[in-house]
Amino acid sequence: MQKRNYQRQLDETLLALTKSGRVPKLLLHGCCAPCSSYVLAYLSDYFSITLFYDNPNIFPEAEYRKRADEVKRLLTVLPVRHAISYLEADYDPAPFLAIAKGYESEPEGGERCRACYALRLERAAKQAKTLGADYFTTTLSVSPYKHADILNELGGRLAEAYGVPYLFSDFKKKDGYKKSIALSYQYGLYRQDYCGCVYSAAARERQRNGELTACQGQN
């Protein structure tokens, strides 16, 4: 089975929008400032964006607040074509802990992560429908440690369930990850060294102590 080219699919969508002259509304789930930087710079030429910060997986709350504040700071310094609004969910880790139950010992990138993707994407889809957005998507695929195929599969299913089109994408393409790093340095963004959840934090600590290899500890 041939692998789908999500970057080509995104290129086709953006070309159609350019030809139409429309500036549709996009609900963009943002996982952190570094990943959001490139995606916002890229998509703000084509969309009116609401950046939705909703990450109940992040632990502890102080880390959640630190990342949220950095996203808000990014929006004050990043030059964009169309204005970006910010929407933040209340911090409540209970939904993540519920879906992670039984997967606590899963390695990074396994079933626990897939359930986490699904949780956050569904919350984004619901919010997109509430706001009357034309599309929704997530910044998660910019990371080389996140599975774009899984994210797009989940996004497509949720688009059908909630009636809001998913913006198919793989933001690590076109050197997206490298550009996000460059923008992080340019704006002095806080770059965390673990995905966010209590389990990835523990894995990173074990890696520091030499109990995991680098590939096992990545998120």
N, C-alpha and C positions, 0 to 999 in steps of 0.2 A: 504494500500500500504506500503510495507516494505521500511524503510529508507535505503538509500545507505550508505555503510561504505566506506567513502572516504579515510580513513587511510589504510584500507586493499587494496584498489585499488592502492594507492601510493606504498605500500609495494611490491605489485606484479610488478609494473613498475620498481622499483629500483632493485628488484631481477633479472628481465630480463636484465636490463642494466649491472648489475654486471657479469652475465653469458656471455654476449656478449663481454665484454671487451671494449665497446665503452664509450667515454666520450662526450656525446652530448652537444650541446649549449642550454642554458636556458636563456630566457629573463625573469627576475624576477622583477615585479613591487614592489618597496619598499615604504611603507607608512611612515616609520620613523625608526630611529636607533634601539630602543628597540625591535620592532616587527621583524626587519630585522636580529637582532643578532642571534637568535636561528635558524631561517630558513636558513640563510647563513651557519652557522656552520653545520647544518644537511645536506643540499643539496650539499655543495661544495665537498663532498666526491664522488659525482656521476656525477656532471655536471661542465662544464666550464660556469660560470655565468656572465651575464651582468646585473648589478643592475640598473634598470631604475627608476629614481626618477622623477615622474610626478604626481603632486598633486595640480591641479588648485583650489581645494576646500579650501586650507589652507588660513587662514586670521589671521592677516594682512601679508604683504609681509615680514616684519621682522621676523615673526614666521616661514614663509616658509624657509627663508635663514638659520635661526637657526637650523631647523630640517635637512635641506640639508647638512649643514656643519657638523652636528653630524653624519650623515650617512657616509660622507667622512672620518671623523676621525675614525669611527668604522672599516672601511676597512684597515686602517693602523695598527691596533692593534689586530684584530681578526685572530688567526691562522687558515689557511684553507689548504686543500689538493691541490685544483686546483685554480689557480689565478682567481681573480674576477675583472672585469672592471666596470667602473662607467659611467653612461650616465644620464645627467640631462636635462630635458625640460626647455624651457623658462617659466618664471612665467607669467601667464596670467589667471586671475580669471574669465574672461568673459564667457568661455564655461560652467563653473560650475554654475554661476549665471543664465545663460540662462536655463539650465535644472532644476534648483531649482525653477524657476518661477511658482507660483501657489501652491508650496509645502512649502512655508516659515514657516507656522505654524504647519507643521507636527512634531510629536514627533520624537526623535532620534530612529533610527531603522525602520522608516516608509518609505513611498514612495520616499521621498527626498533622503534618504540614498541609496535606491535601484538604483535610477537614477544616483547617484554619483558613485556607484560601476560600473555600466554599462559604464559610461563615461570613467573612468580610465582604466577599463579592455579593452575597445575597443582601446584606445590609445596604450595600451601595445601590443595588438594583431597586430596593424598596424606596430609598431616598430619592433616586432618580425619578421614579414614578410620582412620588409626592411633589417634587419640584417641577414636574412637567418637562424634564430634560429630553433632548432629542437622542442622546446617546449616553452610555456610561462605560467606564473602563477603569483600569487600575495601573498604577506605576510599577507594580511588583515585577513585571517581566523585564525591567531594565537590569535587574540583578542577574549575573551569570549563575547564581545558585538557586534561581527560581525557574520553574518549568513552564515555559510559555504555552506548550501544548495543553497542559492541564488547565491553566488559567483560561485559555480561549475556549476549551471545551466546556468548562463550567460557565463562563460568560455567555456562551451561545444558548445553553439550556436555560439560564436565568432570564435571558432576553425573551425567550418564548413564554416563560412563566409569568413575567411581569409586563410584557408588552412594550419594553423599551429596548431599542437596538443596542447591541454590544459593539463597541469599537474594537474590532479584532486587530491585534498588534503584537509585536515583539520588540520592545523598545531597546533591547540590547543591540539590535542590528544598527547598521550605519554608525558603528562605534559609539552607540548610545551610552554604554557603561563608562567608557573612557571619557566621554564628554561630561558625564555626571561627576566624575572625579575631578576633572579640570574646573568645573563650575564650583565644586565644593571648596577647592583651594582658592579660587578667585574671590569667593564671598566668605571664606573662613567658616564654613559650615561644620557643625559637630557631626562627625562620622562615627557611629557606634561600632563596636567590634563583635556584636552578636545580634541575631535576628530580632530578638525582643522578648520571647517568652521565657518563663522560668526554666524550662527544659533546655533551651538553647544557651541560656546563661550558665547553667550547670555544665553543659558540654564544653563551653568555652573555658570554664575554670579547670576542667579536667585536662583540656588541651594545654593550658598554661603549665599545669603540673606534670606534663609529659605522659598522661594516661591515654591520650588520643593522638592519632596522626592528624596532620593539618586538614586532609580531605574529610576525615570523619567529623571534625569540629566545625566545618564551614556551614553556613546557613543560607 
